[in-house]
Amino acid sequence: MREIVNTSELLSIDGGLSISGSLINAFTSGIKIVLEVGRSFGTSIRRIIIGNLCHV
C-alpha cells in the first residue's frame, strides 16, 4: 500500500547536486572542445577567403 509523506518529512530529505572535481573537469573539457572547433572553423574560413589552400 502507498504511504503519504507529509510536508515535514519532505523538508527533511537530503540530496541533490554536488559539484565534484570530475564534474568541473568534464565541463571545462567541453568548453575546450567547443573553443577548438570554433578556432578551426575560423581558420578554415580565413584560409578560404585569403586563397591560402593546398592544391591536391
CHARMM internal coordinates of N, CA and C (Angstrom, degrees):
IC EDIT
DIST 1 N 1 CA 1.4384
DIST 1 CA 1 C 1.5258
ANGL 1 N 1 CA 1 C 109.22
DIST 1 C 2 N 1.2698
ANGL 1 CA 1 C 2 N 117.43
DIHE 1 N 1 CA 1 C 2 N 151.89
DIST 2 N 2 CA 1.4573
ANGL 1 C 2 N 2 CA 123.95
DIHE 1 CA 1 C 2 N 2 CA -175.67
DIST 2 CA 2 C 1.5260
ANGL 2 N 2 CA 2 C 111.00
DIHE 1 C 2 N 2 CA 2 C -89.49
DIST 2 C 3 N 1.3520
ANGL 2 CA 2 C 3 N 114.98
DIHE 2 N 2 CA 2 C 3 N 129.48
DIST 3 N 3 CA 1.4547
ANGL 2 C 3 N 3 CA 119.72
DIHE 2 CA 2 C 3 N 3 CA 178.57
DIST 3 CA 3 C 1.5180
ANGL 3 N 3 CA 3 C 110.01
DIHE 2 C 3 N 3 CA 3 C -94.43
DIST 3 C 4 N 1.2985
ANGL 3 CA 3 C 4 N 116.47
DIHE 3 N 3 CA 3 C 4 N 146.95
DIST 4 N 4 CA 1.4580
ANGL 3 C 4 N 4 CA 122.24
DIHE 3 CA 3 C 4 N 4 CA 178.03
DIST 4 CA 4 C 1.5266
ANGL 4 N 4 CA 4 C 108.12
DIHE 3 C 4 N 4 CA 4 C -95.15
DIST 4 C 5 N 1.3356
ANGL 4 CA 4 C 5 N 116.28
DIHE 4 N 4 CA 4 C 5 N 129.88
DIST 5 N 5 CA 1.4573
ANGL 4 C 5 N 5 CA 121.86
DIHE 4 CA 4 C 5 N 5 CA -179.53
DIST 5 CA 5 C 1.5225
ANGL 5 N 5 CA 5 C 107.82
DIHE 4 C 5 N 5 CA 5 C -96.87
DIST 5 C 6 N 1.3243
ANGL 5 CA 5 C 6 N 116.41
DIHE 5 N 5 CA 5 C 6 N 130.40
DIST 6 N 6 CA 1.4602
ANGL 5 C 6 N 6 CA 118.50
DIHE 5 CA 5 C 6 N 6 CA -179.71
DIST 6 CA 6 C 1.5247
ANGL 6 N 6 CA 6 C 110.80
DIHE 5 C 6 N 6 CA 6 C -87.57
DIST 6 C 7 N 1.3132
ANGL 6 CA 6 C 7 N 117.16
DIHE 6 N 6 CA 6 C 7 N 174.51
DIST 7 N 7 CA 1.4631
ANGL 6 C 7 N 7 CA 123.53
DIHE 6 CA 6 C 7 N 7 CA -173.56
DIST 7 CA 7 C 1.5240
ANGL 7 N 7 CA 7 C 112.05
DIHE 6 C 7 N 7 CA 7 C -63.99
DIST 7 C 8 N 1.3151
ANGL 7 CA 7 C 8 N 118.60
DIHE 7 N 7 CA 7 C 8 N -40.29
DIST 8 N 8 CA 1.4657
ANGL 7 C 8 N 8 CA 120.47
DIHE 7 CA 7 C 8 N 8 CA -178.71
DIST 8 CA 8 C 1.5290
ANGL 8 N 8 CA 8 C 111.09
DIHE 7 C 8 N 8 CA 8 C -66.03
DIST 8 C 9 N 1.3246
ANGL 8 CA 8 C 9 N 117.63
DIHE 8 N 8 CA 8 C 9 N -34.38
DIST 9 N 9 CA 1.4592
ANGL 8 C 9 N 9 CA 120.51
DIHE 8 CA 8 C 9 N 9 CA 176.64
DIST 9 CA 9 C 1.5289
ANGL 9 N 9 CA 9 C 110.65
DIHE 8 C 9 N 9 CA 9 C -70.66
DIST 9 C 10 N 1.3083
ANGL 9 CA 9 C 10 N 116.97
DIHE 9 N 9 CA 9 C 10 N -37.38
DIST 10 N 10 CA 1.4576
ANGL 9 C 10 N 10 CA 120.16
DIHE 9 CA 9 C 10 N 10 CA 177.95
DIST 10 CA 10 C 1.5207
ANGL 10 N 10 CA 10 C 110.95
DIHE 9 C 10 N 10 CA 10 C -64.81
DIST 10 C 11 N 1.3229
ANGL 10 CA 10 C 11 N 118.43
DIHE 10 N 10 CA 10 C 11 N -38.77
DIST 11 N 11 CA 1.4565
ANGL 10 C 11 N 11 CA 122.09
DIHE 10 CA 10 C 11 N 11 CA -179.78
DIST 11 CA 11 C 1.5240
ANGL 11 N 11 CA 11 C 112.26
DIHE 10 C 11 N 11 CA 11 C -70.63
DIST 11 C 12 N 1.3218
ANGL 11 CA 11 C 12 N 118.08
DIHE 11 N 11 CA 11 C 12 N -22.70
DIST 12 N 12 CA 1.4645
ANGL 11 C 12 N 12 CA 120.92
DIHE 11 CA 11 C 12 N 12 CA -178.22
DIST 12 CA 12 C 1.5284
ANGL 12 N 12 CA 12 C 112.76
DIHE 11 C 12 N 12 CA 12 C -86.86
DIST 12 C 13 N 1.3239
ANGL 12 CA 12 C 13 N 118.76
DIHE 12 N 12 CA 12 C 13 N -3.32
DIST 13 N 13 CA 1.4627
ANGL 12 C 13 N 13 CA 121.72
DIHE 12 CA 12 C 13 N 13 CA -179.66
DIST 13 CA 13 C 1.5207
ANGL 13 N 13 CA 13 C 109.65
DIHE 12 C 13 N 13 CA 13 C -75.35
DIST 13 C 14 N 1.3308
ANGL 13 CA 13 C 14 N 116.33
DIHE 13 N 13 CA 13 C 14 N 128.12
DIST 14 N 14 CA 1.4628
ANGL 13 C 14 N 14 CA 122.40
DIHE 13 CA 13 C 14 N 14 CA 176.57
DIST 14 CA 14 C 1.5308
ANGL 14 N 14 CA 14 C 108.61
DIHE 13 C 14 N 14 CA 14 C -100.05
DIST 14 C 15 N 1.3095
ANGL 14 CA 14 C 15 N 115.38
DIHE 14 N 14 CA 14 C 15 N 148.85
DIST 15 N 15 CA 1.4613
ANGL 14 C 15 N 15 CA 119.81
DIHE 14 CA 14 C 15 N 15 CA 177.93
DIST 15 CA 15 C 1.5063
ANGL 15 N 15 CA 15 C 109.68
DIHE 14 C 15 N 15 CA 15 C 155.28
DIST 15 C 16 N 1.3069
ANGL 15 CA 15 C 16 N 115.08
DIHE 15 N 15 CA 15 C 16 N -176.23
DIST 16 N 16 CA 1.4510
ANGL 15 C 16 N 16 CA 119.58
DIHE 15 CA 15 C 16 N 16 CA 177.39
DIST 16 CA 16 C 1.5063
ANGL 16 N 16 CA 16 C 111.98
DIHE 15 C 16 N 16 CA 16 C 121.14
DIST 16 C 17 N 1.2945
ANGL 16 CA 16 C 17 N 115.00
DIHE 16 N 16 CA 16 C 17 N -158.88
DIST 17 N 17 CA 1.4521
ANGL 16 C 17 N 17 CA 122.39
DIHE 16 CA 16 C 17 N 17 CA -174.61
DIST 17 CA 17 C 1.5189
ANGL 17 N 17 CA 17 C 111.25
DIHE 16 C 17 N 17 CA 17 C -84.60
DIST 17 C 18 N 1.3096
ANGL 17 CA 17 C 18 N 114.98
DIHE 17 N 17 CA 17 C 18 N 131.30
DIST 18 N 18 CA 1.4569
ANGL 17 C 18 N 18 CA 120.03
DIHE 17 CA 17 C 18 N 18 CA 171.38
DIST 18 CA 18 C 1.5220
ANGL 18 N 18 CA 18 C 107.27
DIHE 17 C 18 N 18 CA 18 C -123.30
DIST 18 C 19 N 1.3163
ANGL 18 CA 18 C 19 N 115.36
DIHE 18 N 18 CA 18 C 19 N 129.30
DIST 19 N 19 CA 1.4549
ANGL 18 C 19 N 19 CA 120.20
DIHE 18 CA 18 C 19 N 19 CA -177.45
DIST 19 CA 19 C 1.5240
ANGL 19 N 19 CA 19 C 107.89
DIHE 18 C 19 N 19 CA 19 C -87.80
DIST 19 C 20 N 1.3192
ANGL 19 CA 19 C 20 N 115.45
DIHE 19 N 19 CA 19 C 20 N 116.92
DIST 20 N 20 CA 1.4625
ANGL 19 C 20 N 20 CA 120.19
DIHE 19 CA 19 C 20 N 20 CA -179.44
DIST 20 CA 20 C 1.5235
ANGL 20 N 20 CA 20 C 109.56
DIHE 19 C 20 N 20 CA 20 C -110.55
DIST 20 C 21 N 1.2964
ANGL 20 CA 20 C 21 N 115.39
DIHE 20 N 20 CA 20 C 21 N 172.79
DIST 21 N 21 CA 1.4561
ANGL 20 C 21 N 21 CA 121.04
DIHE 20 CA 20 C 21 N 21 CA 179.37
DIST 21 CA 21 C 1.5214
ANGL 21 N 21 CA 21 C 112.38
DIHE 20 C 21 N 21 CA 21 C -63.18
DIST 21 C 22 N 1.3183
ANGL 21 CA 21 C 22 N 116.87
DIHE 21 N 21 CA 21 C 22 N -37.54
DIST 22 N 22 CA 1.4667
ANGL 21 C 22 N 22 CA 119.57
DIHE 21 CA 21 C 22 N 22 CA -179.72
DIST 22 CA 22 C 1.5244
ANGL 22 N 22 CA 22 C 111.42
DIHE 21 C 22 N 22 CA 22 C -69.44
DIST 22 C 23 N 1.3202
ANGL 22 CA 22 C 23 N 118.02
DIHE 22 N 22 CA 22 C 23 N -32.45
DIST 23 N 23 CA 1.4551
ANGL 22 C 23 N 23 CA 120.89
DIHE 22 CA 22 C 23 N 23 CA 176.69
DIST 23 CA 23 C 1.5243
ANGL 23 N 23 CA 23 C 110.76
DIHE 22 C 23 N 23 CA 23 C -68.05
DIST 23 C 24 N 1.3105
ANGL 23 CA 23 C 24 N 117.36
DIHE 23 N 23 CA 23 C 24 N -42.26
DIST 24 N 24 CA 1.4693
ANGL 23 C 24 N 24 CA 121.65
DIHE 23 CA 23 C 24 N 24 CA 177.62
DIST 24 CA 24 C 1.5199
ANGL 24 N 24 CA 24 C 110.04
DIHE 23 C 24 N 24 CA 24 C -65.15
DIST 24 C 25 N 1.3347
ANGL 24 CA 24 C 25 N 117.18
DIHE 24 N 24 CA 24 C 25 N -41.71
DIST 25 N 25 CA 1.4568
ANGL 24 C 25 N 25 CA 121.46
DIHE 24 CA 24 C 25 N 25 CA 179.16
DIST 25 CA 25 C 1.5243
ANGL 25 N 25 CA 25 C 111.13
DIHE 24 C 25 N 25 CA 25 C -62.83
DIST 25 C 26 N 1.3130
ANGL 25 CA 25 C 26 N 118.01
DIHE 25 N 25 CA 25 C 26 N -42.11
DIST 26 N 26 CA 1.4605
ANGL 25 C 26 N 26 CA 121.39
DIHE 25 CA 25 C 26 N 26 CA 178.42
DIST 26 CA 26 C 1.5230
ANGL 26 N 26 CA 26 C 111.03
DIHE 25 C 26 N 26 CA 26 C -64.63
DIST 26 C 27 N 1.3208
ANGL 26 CA 26 C 27 N 116.90
DIHE 26 N 26 CA 26 C 27 N -39.88
DIST 27 N 27 CA 1.4625
ANGL 26 C 27 N 27 CA 121.15
DIHE 26 CA 26 C 27 N 27 CA 179.72
DIST 27 CA 27 C 1.5255
ANGL 27 N 27 CA 27 C 110.80
DIHE 26 C 27 N 27 CA 27 C -65.02
DIST 27 C 28 N 1.3350
ANGL 27 CA 27 C 28 N 117.45
DIHE 27 N 27 CA 27 C 28 N -45.21
DIST 28 N 28 CA 1.4645
ANGL 27 C 28 N 28 CA 120.15
DIHE 27 CA 27 C 28 N 28 CA 179.93
DIST 28 CA 28 C 1.5266
ANGL 28 N 28 CA 28 C 111.24
DIHE 27 C 28 N 28 CA 28 C -68.39
DIST 28 C 29 N 1.3213
ANGL 28 CA 28 C 29 N 117.60
DIHE 28 N 28 CA 28 C 29 N -33.75
DIST 29 N 29 CA 1.4638
ANGL 28 C 29 N 29 CA 120.16
DIHE 28 CA 28 C 29 N 29 CA 176.47
DIST 29 CA 29 C 1.5289
ANGL 29 N 29 CA 29 C 110.28
DIHE 28 C 29 N 29 CA 29 C -65.01
DIST 29 C 30 N 1.3100
ANGL 29 CA 29 C 30 N 117.26
DIHE 29 N 29 CA 29 C 30 N -39.61
DIST 30 N 30 CA 1.4621
ANGL 29 C 30 N 30 CA 120.97
DIHE 29 CA 29 C 30 N 30 CA 176.74
DIST 30 CA 30 C 1.5180
ANGL 30 N 30 CA 30 C 111.93
DIHE 29 C 30 N 30 CA 30 C -63.07
DIST 30 C 31 N 1.3216
ANGL 30 CA 30 C 31 N 116.64
DIHE 30 N 30 CA 30 C 31 N -41.11
DIST 31 N 31 CA 1.4667
ANGL 30 C 31 N 31 CA 120.38
DIHE 30 CA 30 C 31 N 31 CA 178.30
DIST 31 CA 31 C 1.5219
ANGL 31 N 31 CA 31 C 110.38
DIHE 30 C 31 N 31 CA 31 C -65.36
DIST 31 C 32 N 1.3350
ANGL 31 CA 31 C 32 N 117.93
DIHE 31 N 31 CA 31 C 32 N -40.73
DIST 32 N 32 CA 1.4546
ANGL 31 C 32 N 32 CA 121.46
DIHE 31 CA 31 C 32 N 32 CA 178.29
DIST 32 CA 32 C 1.5278
ANGL 32 N 32 CA 32 C 111.26
DIHE 31 C 32 N 32 CA 32 C -61.79
DIST 32 C 33 N 1.3190
ANGL 32 CA 32 C 33 N 117.45
DIHE 32 N 32 CA 32 C 33 N -40.18
DIST 33 N 33 CA 1.4621
ANGL 32 C 33 N 33 CA 121.10
DIHE 32 CA 32 C 33 N 33 CA 179.52
DIST 33 CA 33 C 1.5227
ANGL 33 N 33 CA 33 C 110.41
DIHE 32 C 33 N 33 CA 33 C -65.31
DIST 33 C 34 N 1.3238
ANGL 33 CA 33 C 34 N 117.51
DIHE 33 N 33 CA 33 C 34 N -44.33
DIST 34 N 34 CA 1.4687
ANGL 33 C 34 N 34 CA 121.06
DIHE 33 CA 33 C 34 N 34 CA 179.20
DIST 34 CA 34 C 1.5244
ANGL 34 N 34 CA 34 C 110.45
DIHE 33 C 34 N 34 CA 34 C -62.18
DIST 34 C 35 N 1.3240
ANGL 34 CA 34 C 35 N 117.57
DIHE 34 N 34 CA 34 C 35 N -42.32
DIST 35 N 35 CA 1.4674
ANGL 34 C 35 N 35 CA 120.98
DIHE 34 CA 34 C 35 N 35 CA 179.09
DIST 35 CA 35 C 1.5241
ANGL 35 N 35 CA 35 C 111.47
DIHE 34 C 35 N 35 CA 35 C -64.80
DIST 35 C 36 N 1.3253
ANGL 35 CA 35 C 36 N 117.17
DIHE 35 N 35 CA 35 C 36 N -40.94
DIST 36 N 36 CA 1.4683
ANGL 35 C 36 N 36 CA 120.57
DIHE 35 CA 35 C 36 N 36 CA -179.95
DIST 36 CA 36 C 1.5260
ANGL 36 N 36 CA 36 C 111.50
DIHE 35 C 36 N 36 CA 36 C -67.00
DIST 36 C 37 N 1.3150
ANGL 36 CA 36 C 37 N 117.64
DIHE 36 N 36 CA 36 C 37 N -39.02
DIST 37 N 37 CA 1.4688
ANGL 36 C 37 N 37 CA 120.94
DIHE 36 CA 36 C 37 N 37 CA 176.55
DIST 37 CA 37 C 1.5192
ANGL 37 N 37 CA 37 C 109.92
DIHE 36 C 37 N 37 CA 37 C -64.06
DIST 37 C 38 N 1.3153
ANGL 37 CA 37 C 38 N 117.97
DIHE 37 N 37 CA 37 C 38 N -43.00
DIST 38 N 38 CA 1.4602
ANGL 37 C 38 N 38 CA 121.46
DIHE 37 CA 37 C 38 N 38 CA 177.82
DIST 38 CA 38 C 1.5121
ANGL 38 N 38 CA 38 C 112.11
DIHE 37 C 38 N 38 CA 38 C -63.99
DIST 38 C 39 N 1.3104
ANGL 38 CA 38 C 39 N 116.73
DIHE 38 N 38 CA 38 C 39 N -40.36
DIST 39 N 39 CA 1.4641
ANGL 38 C 39 N 39 CA 121.39
DIHE 38 CA 38 C 39 N 39 CA 178.50
DIST 39 CA 39 C 1.5273
ANGL 39 N 39 CA 39 C 110.77
DIHE 38 C 39 N 39 CA 39 C -64.24
DIST 39 C 40 N 1.3210
ANGL 39 CA 39 C 40 N 116.99
DIHE 39 N 39 CA 39 C 40 N -44.27
DIST 40 N 40 CA 1.4704
ANGL 39 C 40 N 40 CA 121.16
DIHE 39 CA 39 C 40 N 40 CA 178.97
DIST 40 CA 40 C 1.5261
ANGL 40 N 40 CA 40 C 111.07
DIHE 39 C 40 N 40 CA 40 C -65.07
DIST 40 C 41 N 1.3137
ANGL 40 CA 40 C 41 N 116.64
DIHE 40 N 40 CA 40 C 41 N -41.42
DIST 41 N 41 CA 1.4571
ANGL 40 C 41 N 41 CA 121.12
DIHE 40 CA 40 C 41 N 41 CA 179.31
DIST 41 CA 41 C 1.5227
ANGL 41 N 41 CA 41 C 110.57
DIHE 40 C 41 N 41 CA 41 C -64.58
DIST 41 C 42 N 1.3175
ANGL 41 CA 41 C 42 N 117.21
DIHE 41 N 41 CA 41 C 42 N -43.02
DIST 42 N 42 CA 1.4599
ANGL 41 C 42 N 42 CA 120.99
DIHE 41 CA 41 C 42 N 42 CA 177.98
DIST 42 CA 42 C 1.5137
ANGL 42 N 42 CA 42 C 112.31
DIHE 41 C 42 N 42 CA 42 C -64.04
DIST 42 C 43 N 1.3259
ANGL 42 CA 42 C 43 N 117.04
DIHE 42 N 42 CA 42 C 43 N -39.96
DIST 43 N 43 CA 1.4653
ANGL 42 C 43 N 43 CA 120.98
DIHE 42 CA 42 C 43 N 43 CA 177.95
DIST 43 CA 43 C 1.5187
ANGL 43 N 43 CA 43 C 110.86
DIHE 42 C 43 N 43 CA 43 C -64.21
DIST 43 C 44 N 1.3211
ANGL 43 CA 43 C 44 N 117.13
DIHE 43 N 43 CA 43 C 44 N -41.53
DIST 44 N 44 CA 1.4682
ANGL 43 C 44 N 44 CA 119.54
DIHE 43 CA 43 C 44 N 44 CA -179.93
DIST 44 CA 44 C 1.5297
ANGL 44 N 44 CA 44 C 111.12
DIHE 43 C 44 N 44 CA 44 C -66.48
DIST 44 C 45 N 1.3199
ANGL 44 CA 44 C 45 N 117.76
DIHE 44 N 44 CA 44 C 45 N -38.80
DIST 45 N 45 CA 1.4722
ANGL 44 C 45 N 45 CA 120.09
DIHE 44 CA 44 C 45 N 45 CA 176.91
DIST 45 CA 45 C 1.5243
ANGL 45 N 45 CA 45 C 110.25
DIHE 44 C 45 N 45 CA 45 C -64.36
DIST 45 C 46 N 1.3367
ANGL 45 CA 45 C 46 N 116.99
DIHE 45 N 45 CA 45 C 46 N -43.14
DIST 46 N 46 CA 1.4624
ANGL 45 C 46 N 46 CA 120.60
DIHE 45 CA 45 C 46 N 46 CA 179.25
DIST 46 CA 46 C 1.5222
ANGL 46 N 46 CA 46 C 111.15
DIHE 45 C 46 N 46 CA 46 C -62.18
DIST 46 C 47 N 1.3251
ANGL 46 CA 46 C 47 N 117.86
DIHE 46 N 46 CA 46 C 47 N -42.82
DIST 47 N 47 CA 1.4649
ANGL 46 C 47 N 47 CA 120.68
DIHE 46 CA 46 C 47 N 47 CA -179.82
DIST 47 CA 47 C 1.5173
ANGL 47 N 47 CA 47 C 111.95
DIHE 46 C 47 N 47 CA 47 C -66.93
DIST 47 C 48 N 1.3211
ANGL 47 CA 47 C 48 N 117.87
DIHE 47 N 47 CA 47 C 48 N -34.63
DIST 48 N 48 CA 1.4688
ANGL 47 C 48 N 48 CA 121.17
DIHE 47 CA 47 C 48 N 48 CA 177.48
DIST 48 CA 48 C 1.5180
ANGL 48 N 48 CA 48 C 109.88
DIHE 47 C 48 N 48 CA 48 C -67.59
DIST 48 C 49 N 1.3343
ANGL 48 CA 48 C 49 N 117.81
DIHE 48 N 48 CA 48 C 49 N -43.84
DIST 49 N 49 CA 1.4518
ANGL 48 C 49 N 49 CA 121.78
DIHE 48 CA 48 C 49 N 49 CA -178.76
DIST 49 CA 49 C 1.5260
ANGL 49 N 49 CA 49 C 111.21
DIHE 48 C 49 N 49 CA 49 C -65.48
DIST 49 C 50 N 1.3250
ANGL 49 CA 49 C 50 N 117.21
DIHE 49 N 49 CA 49 C 50 N -44.07
DIST 50 N 50 CA 1.4600
ANGL 49 C 50 N 50 CA 121.65
DIHE 49 CA 49 C 50 N 50 CA -179.04
DIST 50 CA 50 C 1.5284
ANGL 50 N 50 CA 50 C 110.88
DIHE 49 C 50 N 50 CA 50 C -72.95
DIST 50 C 51 N 1.3209
ANGL 50 CA 50 C 51 N 117.70
DIHE 50 N 50 CA 50 C 51 N -28.28
DIST 51 N 51 CA 1.4609
ANGL 50 C 51 N 51 CA 121.30
DIHE 50 CA 50 C 51 N 51 CA -178.58
DIST 51 CA 51 C 1.5188
ANGL 51 N 51 CA 51 C 111.80
DIHE 50 C 51 N 51 CA 51 C 89.72
DIST 51 C 52 N 1.3091
ANGL 51 CA 51 C 52 N 117.29
DIHE 51 N 51 CA 51 C 52 N 21.44
DIST 52 N 52 CA 1.4561
ANGL 51 C 52 N 52 CA 122.88
DIHE 51 CA 51 C 52 N 52 CA -179.05
DIST 52 CA 52 C 1.5356
ANGL 52 N 52 CA 52 C 109.61
DIHE 51 C 52 N 52 CA 52 C -94.52
DIST 52 C 53 N 1.3407
ANGL 52 CA 52 C 53 N 116.80
DIHE 52 N 52 CA 52 C 53 N 69.04
DIST 53 N 53 CA 1.4574
ANGL 52 C 53 N 53 CA 121.76
DIHE 52 CA 52 C 53 N 53 CA -178.25
DIST 53 CA 53 C 1.5139
ANGL 53 N 53 CA 53 C 109.80
DIHE 52 C 53 N 53 CA 53 C -116.32
DIST 53 C 54 N 1.3164
ANGL 53 CA 53 C 54 N 115.84
DIHE 53 N 53 CA 53 C 54 N 151.22
DIST 54 N 54 CA 1.4652
ANGL 53 C 54 N 54 CA 121.13
DIHE 53 CA 53 C 54 N 54 CA 175.63
DIST 54 CA 54 C 1.5290
ANGL 54 N 54 CA 54 C 107.83
DIHE 53 C 54 N 54 CA 54 C -82.77
DIST 54 C 55 N 1.3210
ANGL 54 CA 54 C 55 N 116.92
DIHE 54 N 54 CA 54 C 55 N 129.33
DIST 55 N 55 CA 1.4629
ANGL 54 C 55 N 55 CA 120.94
DIHE 54 CA 54 C 55 N 55 CA 179.12
DIST 55 CA 55 C 1.5141
ANGL 55 N 55 CA 55 C 108.41
DIHE 54 C 55 N 55 CA 55 C -93.87
DIST 55 C 56 N 1.3155
ANGL 55 CA 55 C 56 N 116.37
DIHE 55 N 55 CA 55 C 56 N 127.78
DIST 56 N 56 CA 1.4661
ANGL 55 C 56 N 56 CA 122.27
DIHE 55 CA 55 C 56 N 56 CA -177.18
DIST 56 CA 56 C 1.4979
ANGL 56 N 56 CA 56 C 109.81
DIHE 55 C 56 N 56 CA 56 C -99.61
END
COOR INIT
IC SEED 1 N 1 CA 1 C
IC BUILD
